[in-house]
Amino acid sequence: MAKSDEQARETCELCGRNGVQTTVHHLTPREKGGSVLPTAKLCSACHRQIHALYTNDDLITLELTSLPALRRDPSVARFLKWVRKQPPQFRPKLSKSHRVQKDR
């Protein structure tokens, strides 16, 4: 089985959707020392949404460095409630928060 076929059958550790292609999310950003710390397999929708909402500095400052913390965050929780209803192949259009746009 090809690698892409395997990835297409994984489960997102944040939203719980099955049959999604996942990417590795460093729960603590690499630039903040997270290269050797825990990671999570997230679908591209969840991964992109986290980085659209928060800068790497925000993730540290707001202590969003674990899956439970991300799930408790009101902005992420609203997204998760919505994305869980979407099919695995769905790729939502995202817009970066004003804070993230300003920081980049």
DSSP file (Angstrom, degrees, kcal/mol; ACC not computed):
  #  RESIDUE AA STRUCTURE BP1 BP2  ACC     N-H-->O    O-->H-N    N-H-->O    O-->H-N    TCO  KAPPA ALPHA  PHI   PSI    X-CA   Y-CA   Z-CA
    1    1 A M              0   0    0      0, 0.0     2,-0.0     0, 0.0     5,-0.0   0.000 360.0 360.0 360.0 134.1    0.0    0.0    0.0
    2    2 A A     >  -     0   0    0      1,-0.1     4,-1.9     4,-0.0     3,-0.5  -0.330 360.0-114.2 -70.8 153.1    1.4    3.4   -0.9
    3    3 A K  H  > S+     0   0    0      1,-0.2     4,-2.6     2,-0.2     5,-0.2   0.893 116.7  53.6 -55.0 -44.3    2.1    6.0    1.8
    4    4 A S  H  > S+     0   0    0      1,-0.2     4,-1.7     2,-0.2    -1,-0.2   0.848 106.7  52.9 -63.7 -32.5   -0.6    8.3    0.6
    5    5 A D  H  4 S+     0   0    0     -3,-0.5     4,-0.4     2,-0.2    -1,-0.2   0.896 110.1  48.1 -67.8 -39.3   -3.1    5.5    0.8
    6    6 A E  H >< S+     0   0    0     -4,-1.9     3,-1.6     1,-0.2    -2,-0.2   0.940 111.5  49.4 -63.6 -47.4   -2.1    4.8    4.4
    7    7 A Q  H >< S+     0   0    0     -4,-2.6     3,-1.7     1,-0.3    15,-0.3   0.850 102.2  62.6 -62.3 -34.4   -2.4    8.5    5.3
    8    8 A A  T 3< S+     0   0    0     -4,-1.7    -1,-0.3     1,-0.3    -2,-0.2   0.641 102.3  52.9 -66.8 -12.8   -5.8    8.7    3.7
    9    9 A R  T <  S+     0   0    0     -3,-1.6    10,-0.3    -4,-0.4    -1,-0.3   0.231  87.4 109.1-107.1  13.1   -7.1    6.2    6.3
   10   10 A E  E <   -A   20   0A   0     -3,-1.7    10,-2.2    10,-1.0     9,-0.6  -0.340  64.1-122.8 -87.2 170.5   -5.9    7.9    9.4
   11   11 A T  E     -A   18   0A   0      7,-0.2     2,-0.3     8,-0.2     7,-0.2  -0.939  23.0-118.9-114.0 134.2   -7.9    9.7   12.1
   12   12 A C     >  -     0   0    0      5,-2.2     4,-1.3    -2,-0.4    30,-0.2  -0.562  16.0-147.2 -70.3 129.3   -7.3   13.3   13.1
   13   13 A E  T  4 S+     0   0    0     28,-3.0    29,-0.2    -2,-0.3    -1,-0.1   0.613  93.7  43.7 -75.0 -11.3   -6.3   13.4   16.8
   14   14 A L  T  4 S+     0   0    0     27,-0.3    -1,-0.1     3,-0.1    28,-0.1   0.885 127.5  20.4 -98.4 -54.4   -8.1   16.7   17.2
   15   15 A C  T  4 S-     0   0    0      2,-0.1    -2,-0.1    68,-0.0    27,-0.1   0.706  92.4-132.8 -91.3 -20.2  -11.5   16.5   15.5
   16   16 A G     <  +     0   0    0     -4,-1.3     2,-0.1     1,-0.3    -3,-0.1   0.514  48.3 153.9  83.6   4.3  -11.7   12.7   15.4
   17   17 A R        -     0   0    0     -6,-0.1    -5,-2.2     1,-0.1     3,-0.4  -0.456  34.5-139.6 -69.1 139.9  -12.7   12.4   11.7
   18   18 A N  E    S+A   11   0A   0     -7,-0.2    -7,-0.2     1,-0.2    -8,-0.1  -0.614  75.3  32.7 -95.3 157.1  -11.7    9.1   10.1
   19   19 A G  E    S+     0   0A   0     -9,-0.6     2,-0.3   -10,-0.3    -1,-0.2   0.750  85.4 133.9  74.5  25.1  -10.3    8.6    6.6
   20   20 A V  E     -A   10   0A   0    -10,-2.2   -10,-1.0    -3,-0.4     2,-0.5  -0.748  61.2-114.9-106.4 154.1   -8.4   11.9    6.5
   21   21 A Q        -     0   0    0     -2,-0.3    23,-0.9    67,-0.3     2,-0.3  -0.748  40.9-152.4 -82.2 131.5   -4.9   12.6    5.4
   22   22 A T  E     -B   43   0B   0     -2,-0.5     2,-0.3   -15,-0.3    21,-0.2  -0.720  14.1-161.1-110.3 158.1   -2.9   13.8    8.4
   23   23 A T  E     -B   42   0B   0     19,-3.1    19,-2.6    -2,-0.3     2,-0.6  -0.881  33.0-100.4-126.2 161.6    0.0   16.1    8.9
   24   24 A V  E     -B   41   0B   0     -2,-0.3     2,-0.5    17,-0.2    17,-0.2  -0.743  34.0-166.4 -87.9 123.6    2.3   16.3   11.9
   25   25 A H  E     -B   40   0B   0     15,-3.0    15,-2.1    -2,-0.6     2,-0.8  -0.951  17.1-138.6-109.5 122.5    1.6   19.3   14.2
   26   26 A H  E     -B   39   0B   0     -2,-0.5    13,-0.2    13,-0.2     4,-0.1  -0.717   9.2-152.5 -78.1 113.4    4.2   20.1   16.8
   27   27 A L  S    S+     0   0    0     11,-1.3    -1,-0.2    -2,-0.8    12,-0.1   0.862  93.1  40.4 -59.8 -36.3    2.1   20.9   19.9
   28   28 A T  S    S-     0   0    0     10,-0.6     9,-0.2     6,-0.3    -1,-0.2  -0.974 111.9-107.7-105.4 122.4    4.9   23.2   21.0
   29   29 A P    > > -     0   0    0      0, 0.0     5,-2.0     0, 0.0     3,-1.8  -0.137  20.5-124.7 -51.8 141.8    6.2   25.1   17.9
   30   30 A R  G > >S+     0   0    0      4,-0.3     3,-2.0     1,-0.3     5,-0.6   0.879 111.4  58.0 -55.4 -40.7    9.6   23.9   16.8
   31   31 A E  G 3 5S+     0   0    0      1,-0.3    -1,-0.3     2,-0.2    25,-0.0   0.648 105.2  52.5 -67.7 -12.0   10.9   27.5   17.0
   32   32 A K  G < 5S-     0   0    0     -3,-1.8    -1,-0.3    24,-0.0    -2,-0.2   0.095 135.7 -83.6-107.7  19.7   10.0   27.5   20.6
   33   33 A G  T X 5S+     0   0    0     -3,-2.0     3,-0.7    -5,-0.1    -3,-0.2   0.556  93.7 124.8  95.2   9.8   11.8   24.2   21.4
   34   34 A G  G > < +     0   0    0     -5,-2.0     3,-1.0     1,-0.2    -4,-0.3   0.393  37.2  99.1 -85.6   4.4    9.1   21.8   20.3
   35   35 A S  G 3 <S+     0   0    0     -5,-0.6    -1,-0.2     1,-0.3    -5,-0.1   0.773  96.6  32.1 -65.4 -22.9   11.2   19.8   17.8
   36   36 A V  G <  S+     0   0    0     -3,-0.7    -1,-0.3    -6,-0.1    -2,-0.1   0.298 106.5  90.3-112.3   7.3   11.8   17.0   20.4
   37   37 A L  S <  S-     0   0    0     -3,-1.0   -10,-0.1    -9,-0.2    -3,-0.0  -0.461  91.0 -60.4 -97.8 173.0    8.4   17.5   22.3
   38   38 A P        -     0   0    0      0, 0.0   -11,-1.3     0, 0.0   -10,-0.6  -0.086  50.2-165.0 -57.3 150.1    5.1   15.7   21.5
   39   39 A T  E     -B   26   0B   0    -13,-0.2     2,-0.3   -12,-0.1   -13,-0.2  -0.782   6.6-144.2-125.1 170.1    3.4   16.0   18.2
   40   40 A A  E     -B   25   0B   0    -15,-2.1   -15,-3.0    -2,-0.3     2,-0.8  -0.989  18.1-122.6-137.2 147.6   -0.2   15.2   17.0
   41   41 A K  E     +B   24   0B   0     -2,-0.3   -28,-3.0   -17,-0.2     2,-0.3  -0.823  41.5 177.5 -90.4 112.3   -1.5   13.8   13.7
   42   42 A L  E     -B   23   0B   0    -19,-2.6   -19,-3.1    -2,-0.8   -30,-0.1  -0.881  32.1-114.1-117.8 147.0   -4.0   16.4   12.5
   43   43 A C  E  >  -B   22   0B   0     -2,-0.3     4,-2.5   -21,-0.2     5,-0.2  -0.366  38.9-107.9 -67.5 159.5   -6.1   16.6    9.4
   44   44 A S  H  > S+     0   0    0    -23,-0.9     4,-2.7     1,-0.2     5,-0.3   0.846 117.8  58.0 -62.8 -32.5   -5.2   19.5    7.2
   45   45 A A  H  > S+     0   0    0      2,-0.2     4,-2.0    45,-0.2    -1,-0.2   0.944 111.6  39.7 -63.0 -47.5   -8.4   21.4    8.1
   46   46 A C  H  > S+     0   0    0      2,-0.2     4,-2.4     1,-0.2    -2,-0.2   0.920 116.5  50.4 -67.0 -44.1   -7.6   21.4   11.8
   47   47 A H  H  X S+     0   0    0     -4,-2.5     4,-1.8     1,-0.2    -2,-0.2   0.932 113.4  45.0 -61.1 -46.8   -3.9   22.0   11.3
   48   48 A R  H  X S+     0   0    0     -4,-2.7     4,-1.4    -5,-0.2    -1,-0.2   0.878 111.0  54.4 -65.8 -37.6   -4.5   25.0    9.0
   49   49 A Q  H  X S+     0   0    0     -4,-2.0     4,-2.0    -5,-0.3     5,-0.2   0.911 105.5  52.2 -65.1 -42.4   -7.2   26.4   11.3
   50   50 A I  H  X S+     0   0    0     -4,-2.4     4,-2.5     1,-0.2    -1,-0.2   0.942 113.9  43.2 -57.1 -47.8   -4.9   26.4   14.3
   51   51 A H  H  < S+     0   0    0     -4,-1.8    -1,-0.2     1,-0.2    -2,-0.2   0.687 111.3  55.1 -76.7 -16.6   -2.3   28.4   12.4
   52   52 A A  H  < S+     0   0    0     -4,-1.4    45,-3.1    -5,-0.2    48,-0.3   0.797 115.8  38.5 -78.9 -30.1   -5.0   30.7   10.9
   53   53 A L  H  < S+     0   0    0     -4,-2.0     2,-0.4    43,-0.2    -2,-0.2   0.852 121.9  31.4 -85.2 -37.5   -6.2   31.5   14.4
   54   54 A Y     <  -     0   0    0     -4,-2.5    -1,-0.2    -5,-0.2     2,-0.1  -0.939  64.2-135.5-133.2 142.9   -2.9   31.7   16.3
   55   55 A T     >  -     0   0    0     -2,-0.4     4,-2.1     1,-0.1     5,-0.1  -0.396  41.8-103.4 -79.0 169.1    0.7   32.6   15.9
   56   56 A N  H  > S+     0   0    0      1,-0.2     4,-1.4     2,-0.2     5,-0.1   0.887 126.0  52.9 -62.1 -38.0    3.4   30.4   17.3
   57   57 A D  H  > S+     0   0    0      1,-0.2     4,-3.0     2,-0.2     5,-0.2   0.911 107.1  52.4 -62.2 -41.7    3.8   32.9   20.1
   58   58 A D  H  > S+     0   0    0      1,-0.2     4,-3.2     2,-0.2     6,-0.3   0.914 103.8  56.6 -59.6 -43.7    0.1   32.8   20.8
   59   59 A L  H  <>S+     0   0    0     -4,-2.1     5,-2.8     1,-0.2    -1,-0.2   0.874 114.4  39.2 -57.9 -37.9    0.1   29.0   21.1
   60   60 A I  H ><5S+     0   0    0     -4,-1.4     3,-1.3     3,-0.2    -2,-0.2   0.948 117.5  47.4 -74.5 -51.6    2.8   29.3   23.9
   61   61 A T  H 3<5S+     0   0    0     -4,-3.0    -2,-0.2     1,-0.3    -3,-0.2   0.884 117.0  42.7 -59.5 -41.9    1.3   32.4   25.6
   62   62 A L  T 3<5S-     0   0    0     -4,-3.2    -1,-0.3    -5,-0.2    -2,-0.2   0.411 111.0-122.8 -86.3   2.2   -2.2   31.0   25.6
   63   63 A E  T < 5 +     0   0    0     -3,-1.3     2,-0.5    -5,-0.2    -3,-0.2   0.892  58.7 150.7  56.9  45.4   -0.9   27.5   26.7
   64   64 A L      < +     0   0    0     -5,-2.8    -1,-0.2    -6,-0.3    -4,-0.1  -0.377  27.2 118.6 -98.6  52.0   -2.4   25.8   23.7
   65   65 A T        +     0   0    0     -2,-0.5     2,-0.3    -5,-0.1    -1,-0.2   0.067  62.3  55.6-110.7  23.0    0.3   23.2   23.6
   66   66 A S  S  > S-     0   0    0     -3,-0.2     4,-2.3     1,-0.1     5,-0.2  -0.978  83.7-115.3-146.1 158.7   -1.8   20.0   24.2
   67   67 A L  H  > S+     0   0    0     -2,-0.3     4,-2.5     1,-0.2     5,-0.2   0.919 116.1  51.1 -62.3 -43.9   -4.8   18.5   22.5
   68   68 A P  H  > S+     0   0    0      0, 0.0     4,-1.7     0, 0.0    -1,-0.2   0.909 110.5  49.5 -60.9 -39.2   -7.1   19.0   25.5
   69   69 A A  H  > S+     0   0    0      2,-0.2     4,-1.1     1,-0.2    -2,-0.2   0.911 111.2  49.0 -65.0 -41.6   -6.1   22.7   25.7
   70   70 A L  H  < S+     0   0    0     -4,-2.3     3,-0.5     1,-0.2    -1,-0.2   0.914 110.2  51.1 -63.5 -42.0   -6.8   23.1   22.0
   71   71 A R  H  < S+     0   0    0     -4,-2.5    -1,-0.2     1,-0.2    -2,-0.2   0.824 109.3  51.4 -65.4 -30.7  -10.2   21.4   22.4
   72   72 A R  H  < S+     0   0    0     -4,-1.7    -1,-0.2    -5,-0.2    -2,-0.2   0.706  84.0 104.3 -78.5 -20.4  -11.1   23.8   25.3
   73   73 A D  S  X S-     0   0    0     -4,-1.1     4,-3.1    -3,-0.5     5,-0.2  -0.444  73.1-137.1 -64.5 128.5  -10.2   26.9   23.4
   74   74 A P  H  > S+     0   0    0      0, 0.0     4,-2.1     0, 0.0     5,-0.2   0.874 100.6  47.7 -57.9 -41.0  -13.5   28.6   22.3
   75   75 A S  H  > S+     0   0    0      2,-0.2     4,-1.6     1,-0.2     5,-0.1   0.918 116.5  42.8 -67.9 -42.3  -12.4   29.4   18.8
   76   76 A V  H  > S+     0   0    0      2,-0.2     4,-3.0     1,-0.2     5,-0.2   0.907 111.7  55.6 -68.3 -41.4  -11.0   25.9   18.1
   77   77 A A  H  X S+     0   0    0     -4,-3.1     4,-2.3     1,-0.2    -2,-0.2   0.898 106.6  50.1 -60.2 -41.5  -14.1   24.3   19.8
   78   78 A R  H  X S+     0   0    0     -4,-2.1     4,-1.6    -5,-0.2    -1,-0.2   0.923 112.5  47.5 -61.5 -43.7  -16.5   26.2   17.5
   79   79 A F  H  X S+     0   0    0     -4,-1.6     4,-3.4     1,-0.2     5,-0.3   0.928 111.0  51.0 -63.0 -45.1  -14.4   25.0   14.5
   80   80 A L  H  X S+     0   0    0     -4,-3.0     4,-2.0     1,-0.2    -2,-0.2   0.896 106.4  54.5 -61.5 -40.9  -14.3   21.4   15.7
   81   81 A K  H  < S+     0   0    0     -4,-2.3     4,-0.3    -5,-0.2    -1,-0.2   0.896 116.5  38.8 -58.9 -39.8  -18.1   21.3   16.2
   82   82 A W  H >< S+     0   0    0     -4,-1.6     3,-1.5    -5,-0.2    -2,-0.2   0.936 114.5  50.2 -76.2 -48.8  -18.5   22.4   12.6
   83   83 A V  H >< S+     0   0    0     -4,-3.4     3,-2.0     1,-0.3    -2,-0.2   0.794  96.8  69.1 -68.1 -27.3  -15.7   20.4   10.9
   84   84 A R  T 3< S+     0   0    0     -4,-2.0    -1,-0.3     1,-0.3    -2,-0.1   0.755  97.7  54.3 -60.3 -22.5  -16.8   17.1   12.5
   85   85 A K  T <  S+     0   0    0     -3,-1.5    -1,-0.3    -4,-0.3    -2,-0.2   0.494  93.0  93.1 -87.6  -5.0  -19.9   17.3   10.3
   86   86 A Q  S <  S-     0   0    0     -3,-2.0    -3,-0.0    -4,-0.2     0, 0.0  -0.595  84.4-103.4 -92.3 150.6  -17.8   17.6    7.1
   87   87 A P    >   -     0   0    0      0, 0.0     3,-1.8     0, 0.0    -1,-0.1  -0.325  35.6-108.3 -67.6 155.3  -16.7   14.7    4.9
   88   88 A P  T 3  S+     0   0    0      0, 0.0   -67,-0.3     0, 0.0    -2,-0.1   0.818 117.5  51.5 -55.6 -35.2  -13.1   13.6    5.2
   89   89 A Q  T 3  S+     0   0    0    -69,-0.1     2,-0.1     2,-0.1   -70,-0.0   0.575  82.8 116.9 -82.2  -7.3  -12.1   15.0    1.8
   90   90 A F    <   -     0   0    0     -3,-1.8   -45,-0.2    -7,-0.1    -4,-0.1  -0.398  45.0-168.4 -66.3 131.5  -13.6   18.4    2.5
   91   91 A R        -     0   0    0     -2,-0.1    -1,-0.1   -47,-0.1    -2,-0.1  -0.888  14.6-148.7-123.0  98.4  -11.0   21.2    2.5
   92   92 A P        -     0   0    0      0, 0.0     2,-0.4     0, 0.0    -9,-0.0  -0.277  16.6-115.4 -69.5 150.5  -12.5   24.4    4.0
   93   93 A K        -     0   0    0      2,-0.0     2,-0.3     0, 0.0   -48,-0.0  -0.724  39.2-165.7 -80.8 131.9  -11.4   27.8    2.9
   94   94 A L        -     0   0    0     -2,-0.4     2,-0.4   -46,-0.0   -45,-0.0  -0.875  14.7-155.2-120.1 150.9   -9.9   29.6    5.8
   95   95 A S        -     0   0    0     -2,-0.3     2,-0.1   -46,-0.0   -43,-0.0  -0.990  27.0-115.6-124.5 139.6   -9.0   33.2    6.5
   96   96 A K        -     0   0    0     -2,-0.4   -43,-0.2     1,-0.1   -44,-0.1  -0.396  33.4-107.6 -71.5 144.1   -6.3   34.2    8.9
   97   97 A S     >  -     0   0    0    -45,-3.1     4,-2.7     1,-0.1     5,-0.2  -0.270  30.4-110.2 -64.4 158.3   -7.3   36.1   12.0
   98   98 A H  H  > S+     0   0    0      1,-0.2     4,-2.3     2,-0.2     5,-0.2   0.865 120.0  55.6 -59.5 -35.8   -6.3   39.8   12.1
   99   99 A R  H  > S+     0   0    0      2,-0.2     4,-1.6     1,-0.2    -1,-0.2   0.907 110.6  43.9 -63.5 -42.3   -3.7   39.0   14.8
  100  100 A V  H  > S+     0   0    0    -48,-0.3     4,-1.1     2,-0.2    -2,-0.2   0.909 112.9  51.5 -71.1 -41.5   -2.1   36.4   12.6
  101  101 A Q  H  < S+     0   0    0     -4,-2.7     3,-0.4     1,-0.2    -2,-0.2   0.909 111.4  48.2 -60.2 -41.8   -2.2   38.6    9.5
  102  102 A K  H  < S+     0   0    0     -4,-2.3    -1,-0.2     1,-0.2    -2,-0.2   0.852 110.7  51.0 -67.3 -35.7   -0.6   41.4   11.4
  103  103 A D  H  <        0   0    0     -4,-1.6    -1,-0.2     1,-0.2    -2,-0.2   0.667 360.0 360.0 -79.8 -16.4    2.2   39.2   12.9
  104  104 A R     <        0   0    0     -4,-1.1    -1,-0.2    -3,-0.4    -2,-0.2   0.464 360.0 360.0 -89.0 360.0    3.3   37.7    9.6
